[in-house]
């Protein structure tokens, strides 16, 4: 294969490709700590049918400086019937390709065959599968992961249940240890950091059935600061509460998508506004943003979608309150990604009750509250269930539902079609139907309120359910809600944002004591330009690197395998200035600097005069130096790596 040298970053260090080491002492006295490389990536190698293409992907992964690769080990592929012999031939080939490139494999054990559903009724077969895999591969698999996002119905296939997952984990743990006492058993990587779910596992005595805690603390498209660090600290506090604080924590999925920055749900935006106020020809809108990096882009796209003569301004806390108090706003638009600025909800509620229009087209409405404790820092509430914001939805008469709350409701991708009210308001959409995901009902209406479905799908019993709706409150305000599948700019960080957040998220994770970090994912699928899931890749589908590929490589070069994180403070008290530091295996002191919000020049003191600086893309940075040994640098959203000494606070 041809690897374009011009795309390789400029840090003057050699890439080291770590080898898979023995994960534990030869006597098997318990699982190893920090087994193998710290840098990983998710890659669906088991789905790549062409061996040459799979080998090429492994080569690209290794060239990034990554030492671990994570993918599914599908039970259904290895055993076709109960009691049948296991066929490892497919995975033998995949593991061999990875090993040839120096990559250590982390298998996710799940994807069970239909005859073994539900798994808790087939635990003997499940244990036999786990034991067979671990026995077959031995120390080539020093770690195994038990399930993926078991706190989501999509992967668990049933209503998530900590007790039943614990049964599954216990059987897998015991089976794996019988086959290889040195193997480390990882908790199944959870969607987010569900403290209630994890806490229940601890409450039931589950700590002894896993060696490593494992999470997927996604926060895209928002910045990692205020979310990733907060989630990790909350998790560590929970583990401490149950006497499990010393156990390693790893992140087996975390990334940001870079899909096409076009606006989703435009049809509902236009139709809902025409249905709400048929006589209004232009709108004075505010976009109540929850992320500074893309707020202006989203406001511009919204303004382009509104009727000619309309305006749309991206507003945060104080500015949003100022605009609403001035009385020059007709329309408040919440982000299209299930978040909303919870700090300003009282003012938005008053605005709606006084006759204003609110649009929430992000799926589950008013679901994730985001706070702004200091300018430029946005923190999402830990609750992922929507329970903490239920009273706010009730105040706006929003009764939401989805397939995981009602078995009769259709799952993702159900087709929804316009109602007579939507047609009368000029709805223009896909004749084959819009992809619905979430739904609304009139269950919370008060006397005098009116619920108007705009798009409807059919549930399992043939009844119509609203996938988009308009509610007119008796007091005069209007709430427009859409549960269509999220698309477009609302969830995109763009390629530059993806690269920037990669460096910052990895630096935060290691500063918080995370043992291993797996980016999701290596190569984008890219069959749908507006679907976020297809654009998390470090490279495009054809292996052309995105900026994030080079930045990942720069992170590994700046903080090589075996580096030891410097204990103590790594951010300012208000969490707007960040300075994680470490010592490299050769004894060199190094670190990284960045800040959220506007860039500013800072005079910084180091304990050495021989300092070298590069930005996150690998370019040399030449600060102004003084005789006192201080260096003046412009610090902003783009991280700057330093080496040669330690920052003095």
C-alpha positions in Angstrom: 0.0 0.0 0.0 1.1 3.6 -0.5 1.1 5.7 2.6 1.3 9.4 1.7 4.3 10.9 3.7 3.0 14.4 3.3 0.1 13.6 5.6 2.3 12.3 8.5 2.7 14.9 11.3 6.0 16.5 12.0 6.8 15.6 15.6 10.4 14.5 15.6 10.0 11.2 17.4 9.9 7.7 16.1 6.7 5.7 16.2 7.0 2.6 18.4 4.7 -0.4 17.7 4.1 -2.2 21.0 4.1 -5.9 21.1 1.6 -8.0 22.9 3.3 -8.9 26.2 2.5 -11.6 28.7 -0.4 -10.0 30.7 0.5 -11.5 34.0 3.1 -13.2 36.1 3.9 -16.7 35.0 2.5 -18.2 38.2 -0.9 -16.8 37.3 -1.2 -15.0 40.7 -4.1 -12.8 39.7 -4.8 -10.5 36.7 -2.2 -8.0 35.5 -2.5 -4.3 35.9 -2.1 -2.0 32.9 -1.9 -5.0 30.6 -0.5 -4.0 27.2 -0.8 -0.7 25.3 -2.8 2.3 26.5 -3.8 3.5 23.0 -6.6 1.7 21.2 -9.3 2.0 18.6 -12.5 0.3 17.6 -12.4 -1.3 14.2 -14.9 -3.7 12.7 -12.2 -6.0 11.3 -14.4 -9.1 11.7 -16.8 -7.6 9.1 -14.1 -6.9 6.4 -14.5 -9.8 4.0 -11.5 -9.0 1.8 -8.3 -10.2 3.5 -6.1 -7.7 1.7 -8.4 -4.8 2.8 -8.4 -6.1 6.4 -4.6 -6.3 6.3 -4.4 -2.8 4.9 -6.6 -1.5 7.7 -4.4 -3.2 10.3 -1.4 -1.5 8.8 -3.0 1.9 8.9 -4.0 1.3 12.6 -0.4 0.4 13.5 1.0 3.4 11.6 -1.1 5.7 13.8 0.9 4.4 16.8 -2.1 2.5 18.2 -1.4 -0.8 20.0 -4.8 -2.2 20.6 -7.8 -3.0 18.4 -11.3 -3.8 19.7 -14.1 -5.6 17.8 -16.9 -8.1 18.3 -16.4 -11.8 18.8 -19.8 -13.0 17.6 -21.0 -16.2 19.3 -23.5 -16.9 16.5 -20.6 -17.0 14.0 -18.6 -19.6 16.0 -21.3 -22.0 17.0 -24.3 -22.7 14.8 -26.3 -25.0 17.1 -26.5 -26.0 20.8 -23.6 -28.3 21.6 -22.0 -28.0 18.2 -18.2 -27.7 17.9 -16.8 -24.1 17.8 -15.4 -22.9 14.5 -12.7 -20.3 15.2 -11.4 -20.1 11.6 -12.8 -16.7 10.8 -11.5 -15.1 13.9 -8.1 -16.9 13.7 -7.5 -15.1 10.4 -8.6 -11.7 11.8 -6.4 -12.1 15.0 -3.5 -13.2 12.8 -3.8 -10.1 10.6 -3.8 -7.8 13.7 -0.9 -9.7 15.4 1.2 -9.4 12.3 1.0 -5.6 12.7 1.8 -5.7 16.4 -1.8 -5.1 17.5 -3.2 -6.6 20.6 -6.9 -7.6 20.2 -9.6 -6.8 22.7 -12.6 -9.0 22.0 -16.2 -8.1 22.9 -18.0 -11.3 23.8 -21.7 -11.1 22.8 -23.8 -11.3 19.7 -25.4 -14.5 20.7 -27.2 -16.9 18.4 -31.0 -16.9 18.2 -31.2 -20.3 19.9 -29.5 -18.9 23.0 -31.9 -16.0 23.6 -32.3 -14.8 26.2 -28.8 -15.4 27.5 -29.8 -15.7 31.1 -31.8 -18.8 30.2 -28.8 -20.4 28.5 -26.0 -19.7 30.9 -24.4 -23.1 30.6 -24.0 -22.6 26.8 -22.9 -19.0 27.4 -20.2 -20.1 29.8 -19.0 -22.8 27.4 -18.6 -20.2 24.7 -16.6 -17.9 26.9 -14.4 -20.7 28.2 -13.8 -22.0 24.6 -12.7 -18.6 23.3 -10.3 -17.9 26.2 -8.9 -21.4 26.1 -8.4 -21.3 22.3 -6.6 -17.9 22.2 -4.8 -18.1 25.6 -2.5 -15.2 26.3 -3.1 -13.7 22.9 -6.2 -12.2 24.5 -5.1 -10.8 27.8 -8.4 -9.0 28.3 -11.9 -9.9 27.3 -15.0 -7.6 27.4 -18.3 -9.1 28.5 -21.0 -7.6 26.3 -21.4 -4.1 24.8 -23.6 -1.3 26.2 -25.7 -3.8 28.2 -27.6 -0.8 29.7 -29.2 -0.2 26.3 -32.1 -2.3 25.0 -30.6 -2.1 21.5 -27.6 -4.3 22.6 -29.1 -6.2 25.5 -32.1 -7.1 23.3 -34.4 -6.9 26.3 -35.2 -4.4 29.0 -31.8 -3.7 30.6 -31.6 -5.4 34.0 -28.5 -5.1 36.2 -29.3 -8.4 38.0 -29.5 -10.4 34.8 -26.4 -8.7 33.4 -24.6 -9.7 36.6 -25.6 -13.3 36.1 -24.2 -13.2 32.6 -21.0 -11.5 33.9 -20.5 -13.9 36.7 -20.8 -17.0 34.5 -18.4 -15.4 31.9 -15.9 -14.4 34.6 -15.8 -17.9 36.2 -15.6 -19.6 32.8 -12.8 -17.3 31.6 -10.7 -17.8 34.8 -11.1 -21.6 34.4 -9.6 -21.4 30.9 -6.9 -18.8 31.8 -6.5 -17.5 35.4 -4.4 -14.6 34.0 -7.1 -13.2 31.7 -8.6 -9.8 32.8 -12.4 -9.7 32.7 -13.7 -6.3 31.7 -17.1 -5.0 32.6 -19.1 -4.5 29.4 -18.6 -1.0 28.1 -21.7 1.0 29.2 -23.4 3.6 27.1 -22.5 6.7 29.0 -21.7 6.4 32.7 -25.0 5.0 34.1 -24.4 5.4 37.8 -27.7 3.8 38.8 -27.0 0.7 36.7 -23.4 0.3 37.8 -24.4 1.0 41.4 -26.9 -1.8 41.3 -24.2 -4.2 40.1 -22.1 -3.2 43.1 -25.0 -3.4 45.5 -25.6 -7.0 44.3 -22.0 -7.9 45.0 -20.8 -7.8 41.5 -17.3 -6.2 42.1 -15.7 -9.6 42.4 -16.8 -10.7 38.9 -14.8 -8.1 36.9 -11.2 -6.9 37.0 -11.6 -3.6 35.1 -14.4 -1.0 35.0 -15.3 0.0 31.4 -17.4 2.9 30.0 -18.4 4.8 26.9 -18.7 8.4 28.2 -19.8 10.0 24.9 -20.5 13.7 24.9 -20.5 14.6 21.2 -21.0 17.1 19.6 -20.1 19.1 22.7 -16.6 19.7 24.0 -15.2 17.0 26.5 -14.5 19.6 29.3 -17.3 19.6 31.9 -18.6 16.3 30.7 -15.9 13.7 30.3 -14.0 14.8 33.5 -17.3 15.1 35.4 -18.4 11.6 34.4 -15.1 10.0 35.3 -15.0 11.7 38.7 -18.6 10.7 39.5 -17.7 7.1 38.5 -14.6 7.0 40.7 -16.7 8.4 43.6 -19.2 5.5 43.1 -16.4 3.0 43.0 -14.9 4.4 46.1 -18.2 4.2 47.9 -18.2 0.4 47.3 -14.5 0.0 48.2 -13.5 -0.6 44.6 -11.5 2.6 43.9 -8.2 0.9 43.0 -9.7 -1.0 40.1 -8.6 0.2 36.7 -11.0 2.2 34.6 -10.8 2.1 30.8 -12.7 3.8 28.0 -13.4 1.4 25.1 -15.5 3.9 23.1 -15.3 7.6 22.8 -15.2 9.8 19.7 -16.7 12.7 17.8 -18.4 12.4 14.4 -17.6 14.7 11.5 -20.6 14.2 9.2 -22.0 16.7 6.7 -23.0 20.0 8.3 -26.5 20.3 7.0 -29.6 21.0 9.0 -31.9 18.1 9.8 -35.7 18.3 10.3 -36.0 21.3 8.1 -39.4 20.1 6.9 -40.8 20.0 10.4 -39.3 23.4 11.2 -41.0 25.1 8.3 -44.3 23.2 8.6 -44.5 23.6 12.4 -44.1 27.4 12.2 -46.6 27.7 9.4 -49.1 25.6 11.4 -48.4 27.6 14.6 -48.8 31.1 13.0 -50.0 30.9 9.4 -50.0 34.7 9.1 -46.4 35.3 10.2 -44.0 35.9 7.3 -40.7 36.2 9.2 -39.3 35.2 12.5 -37.0 36.7 15.2 -35.4 33.5 16.4 -32.8 32.6 19.0 -30.9 29.4 19.0 -30.5 28.3 22.7 -27.1 26.6 22.2 -25.5 24.1 24.5 -22.1 24.0 22.7 -20.0 27.0 21.8 -18.0 25.3 19.0 -20.8 25.0 16.5 -23.4 27.4 17.8 -22.8 30.1 15.2 -22.9 27.5 12.4 -26.2 26.1 13.6 -27.7 29.6 14.0 -26.7 30.5 10.4 -28.2 27.2 9.0 -31.4 27.9 10.9 -31.6 31.4 9.6 -31.2 30.1 6.0 -34.1 27.6 6.7 -36.4 30.3 8.1 -38.6 32.5 5.8 -36.8 35.5 4.1 -36.3 38.4 6.4 -36.0 36.2 9.5 -33.1 36.4 11.9 -31.5 33.8 14.2 -28.9 34.5 16.9 -27.0 31.8 18.8 -27.4 32.7 22.5 -26.1 31.4 25.8 -27.2 32.0 29.4 -27.0 35.8 30.0 -27.5 36.7 26.4 -30.5 34.5 26.0 -32.1 36.0 29.1 -31.3 39.5 27.8 -33.0 38.8 24.5 -36.1 37.2 26.1 -36.4 40.1 28.5 -36.2 42.6 25.7 -39.3 41.1 24.1 -37.9 41.0 20.6 -38.0 37.2 20.2 -40.8 35.1 18.5 -39.1 31.8 18.4 -36.7 29.8 20.6 -35.0 26.8 19.0 -33.4 24.1 21.1 -30.5 22.0 19.8 -31.3 19.1 17.5 -29.4 16.6 19.7 -31.7 16.0 22.8 -29.9 18.6 24.9 -31.2 22.0 26.2 -29.8 24.8 28.4 -31.4 23.9 31.7 -30.2 27.1 33.4 -32.4 29.3 31.3 -35.5 27.0 31.3 -37.5 29.3 33.6 -37.1 32.2 31.2 -38.0 30.0 28.2 -41.1 28.6 30.0 -42.2 32.2 30.8 -41.7 33.1 27.2 -43.9 30.2 25.9 -46.6 30.9 28.5 -46.7 34.5 27.3 -47.3 33.4 23.7 -43.9 32.5 22.3 -43.1 29.5 20.1 -40.6 26.8 21.2 -39.2 24.3 18.7 -37.4 21.1 19.9 -36.6 18.8 17.0 -33.9 16.7 18.6 -35.6 13.4 19.3 -36.4 13.0 23.0 -37.4 16.5 23.9 -35.8 18.4 26.8 -33.9 15.2 27.7 -30.3 16.1 28.7 -29.9 19.3 30.7 -26.7 21.2 30.0 -25.4 23.9 32.4 -23.0 26.7 31.9 -21.2 27.2 35.3 -18.7 29.6 33.8 -18.5 31.3 30.4 -17.5 28.8 27.7 -17.8 25.7 30.0 -20.8 23.5 29.3 -21.6 20.6 31.7 -24.2 18.0 30.9 -26.2 16.6 33.8 -25.3 13.0 34.7 -28.8 11.7 34.4 -29.3 9.9 31.0 -32.9 8.7 31.7 -34.6 12.0 31.4 -36.1 11.7 34.8 -34.5 14.8 36.2 -36.1 17.0 33.5 -39.5 15.3 33.5 -41.1 18.2 35.4 -39.9 20.7 32.7 -41.5 18.6 29.9 -44.7 18.4 32.0 -44.8 22.2 32.3 -44.8 22.4 28.5 -47.4 19.6 28.2 -44.8 17.4 26.4 -45.5 13.6 26.9 -42.7 11.7 25.2 -42.5 8.0 24.4 -40.2 5.6 22.6 -39.9 1.9 21.9 -37.9 1.3 25.1 -40.8 2.7 27.2 -43.6 1.1 25.2 -43.2 -2.2 23.4 -46.0 -1.4 21.0 -44.1 1.5 19.5 -42.0 1.0 16.4 -38.2 1.0 16.6 -35.7 3.2 14.9 -36.4 4.0 11.2 -40.2 3.5 11.3 -41.9 5.5 8.5 -43.9 8.5 9.5 -46.2 10.3 7.1 -47.8 13.8 7.2 -51.2 14.4 8.6 -53.9 16.6 7.0 -52.7 19.5 9.3 -49.1 19.1 8.0 -50.2 18.9 4.4 -52.3 22.1 4.9 -49.2 23.8 6.3 -47.2 22.8 3.2 -45.1 19.9 4.5 -42.7 18.6 1.9 -40.8 15.4 2.7 -39.8 12.0 1.5 -42.8 10.3 -0.3 -41.6 7.0 1.2 -42.0 8.5 4.7 -39.7 10.1 7.2 -37.6 8.0 9.6 -39.2 8.2 13.0 -37.5 7.3 16.3 -39.3 9.1 19.2 -43.0 9.9 19.7 -45.4 12.3 21.5 -48.8 11.8 23.1 -51.5 14.3 24.4 -51.3 12.6 27.9 -50.3 15.8 29.7 -52.7 18.3 28.2 -54.6 20.7 30.5 -58.1 22.1 29.8 -58.0 24.4 26.7 -54.7 22.9 25.3 -54.7 21.5 21.8 -52.5 18.6 20.5 -52.0 18.6 16.7 -50.1 15.6 15.2 -48.0 16.6 12.2 -46.3 13.3 11.3 -47.7 9.9 12.3 -46.4 6.3 12.2 -48.2 3.0 13.0 -47.5 1.1 16.2 -47.6 -2.7 16.5 -51.4 -2.7 16.9 -52.0 -0.5 13.9 -52.7 2.7 15.8 -51.3 6.1 14.7 -48.7 7.6 16.9 -47.3 11.1 16.5 -43.7 11.4 15.5 -43.9 15.2 15.2 -46.5 17.4 16.8 -47.6 20.9 17.7 -49.2 21.7 21.1 -51.1 25.0 21.5 -51.3 25.9 25.2 -54.4 27.5 26.6 -52.4 30.6 27.5 -51.4 31.2 23.9 -47.9 29.7 23.5 -46.9 26.9 21.1 -44.5 24.0 21.5 -43.4 22.1 18.3 -41.7 18.7 18.9 -40.1 16.3 16.4 -38.9 12.8 17.1 -37.4 12.1 13.7 -34.0 10.5 13.5 -31.3 13.1 14.1 -29.3 14.2 11.1 -27.0 16.9 10.0 -25.1 19.7 11.7 -26.8 19.4 15.1 -24.6 16.4 15.9 -21.4 17.2 14.0 -18.1 18.5 15.3 -16.7 18.7 11.8 -13.3 17.4 10.9 -11.4 20.2 12.7 -13.5 19.8 15.8 -13.1 16.1 15.8 -9.3 16.4 15.7 -9.3 19.1 18.4 -11.5 17.1 20.8 -9.5 13.9 20.3 -6.4 15.5 21.7 -8.3 17.1 24.6 -10.4 14.1 25.4 -7.4 11.8 25.5 -5.5 14.2 27.7 -8.4 14.5 30.1 -8.9 10.8 30.3 -5.3 10.0 31.2 -5.2 13.0 33.7 -8.2 11.4 35.4 -6.4 8.1 35.7 -7.9 6.1 32.8 -5.7 3.2 32.0 -6.6 2.7 28.3 -8.5 4.8 25.7 -10.1 3.4 22.6 -11.3 5.9 19.9 -14.5 5.0 18.2 -13.8 4.2 15.4 -10.8 3.8 12.9 -12.5 3.9 9.5 -15.8 5.7 8.7 -18.5 3.8 6.9 -19.7 6.9 5.2 -22.7 5.5 3.2 -25.0 8.2 4.6 -23.4 11.7 4.5 -25.6 13.0 7.3 -25.7 10.1 9.7 -23.3 10.6 12.6 -22.7 6.9 13.1 -21.0 6.7 9.7 -18.5 9.5 10.4 -16.6 8.8 13.6 -13.7 7.4 11.7 -10.1 8.7 12.0 -9.9 8.0 8.2 -12.4 8.0 5.4 -13.7 4.7 4.0 -10.9 4.6 1.5 -8.3 5.1 4.3 -7.6 8.7 3.4 -6.7 10.2 6.8 -8.7 12.9 8.4 -7.0 15.5 10.5 -7.9 13.4 13.6 -5.7 10.6 12.3 -2.6 12.8 12.4 -3.6 14.2 15.8 -4.0 10.8 17.3 -0.5 9.9 16.0 0.8 13.2 17.5 -0.7 12.4 20.9 1.1 9.0 20.9 4.3 10.7 19.9 4.0 13.4 22.6 3.0 10.9 25.3 4.6 7.6 24.4 3.5 4.2 25.8 4.9 3.9 29.3 4.5 7.5 30.1 3.6 8.3 33.7 1.0 10.9 34.5 2.1 13.7 36.9 -0.2 13.7 40.0 -1.8 16.8 41.3 -3.6 19.7 39.6 -4.1 19.6 35.9 -6.7 22.3 35.4 -7.6 25.7 36.8 -10.3 25.8 39.4 -12.9 27.1 37.0 -12.0 24.4 34.5 -11.3 26.8 31.6 -7.5 26.3 31.5 -6.0 22.8 31.3 -2.4 21.6 31.7 -2.0 17.8 32.1 1.6 16.7 32.5 3.5 13.4 32.4 7.0 11.9 32.4 8.1 9.9 29.3 9.8 6.6 29.6 13.2 8.3 28.9 12.6 10.7 31.8 11.6 13.7 29.7 9.0 15.9 31.3 6.1 16.9 29.0 2.5 18.0 28.9 -0.2 19.8 27.0 -1.9 23.2 27.3 -5.3 24.5 26.1 -8.2 26.6 27.3 -11.9 26.8 26.4 -13.5 30.0 25.2 -11.5 32.8 23.6 -7.8 32.4 23.1 -5.5 34.6 25.2 -1.8 35.1 25.6 -0.3 33.7 28.8 3.1 34.1 30.4 4.1 30.6 31.7 7.0 29.5 33.8 8.7 26.1 33.4 11.4 24.4 35.5 13.7 24.3 32.4 15.0 26.8 29.9 15.2 24.2 27.2 11.6 23.9 26.3 10.1 22.8 22.9 6.5 23.4 21.8 4.3 22.0 19.0 0.7 22.4 18.3 -1.7 19.4 18.1 -1.1 19.1 14.4 2.7 18.8 14.9 3.7 22.2 13.8 6.5 23.9 15.8 5.3 26.7 18.0 7.9 29.5 18.9 6.8 31.4 22.0 8.3 34.7 23.1 10.9 33.8 25.8 12.2 36.1 28.6 15.5 36.1 30.5 13.6 34.8 33.5 12.8 31.6 31.7 9.1 32.4 31.1 7.5 31.8 27.8 4.5 33.7 26.4 2.1 31.5 24.4 -1.3 32.1 22.9 -3.5 29.5 24.5 -6.8 28.6 23.0 -9.1 25.7 21.9 -6.2 24.0 20.0 -3.9 22.1 22.3 -0.2 22.9 22.5 2.2 20.1 23.5 5.4 20.9 25.4 8.5 18.9 26.3 11.7 19.5 28.2 10.4 20.6 31.6 7.4 20.9 33.8 5.0 23.8 34.0 5.3 25.6 37.3 1.9 26.7 38.7 
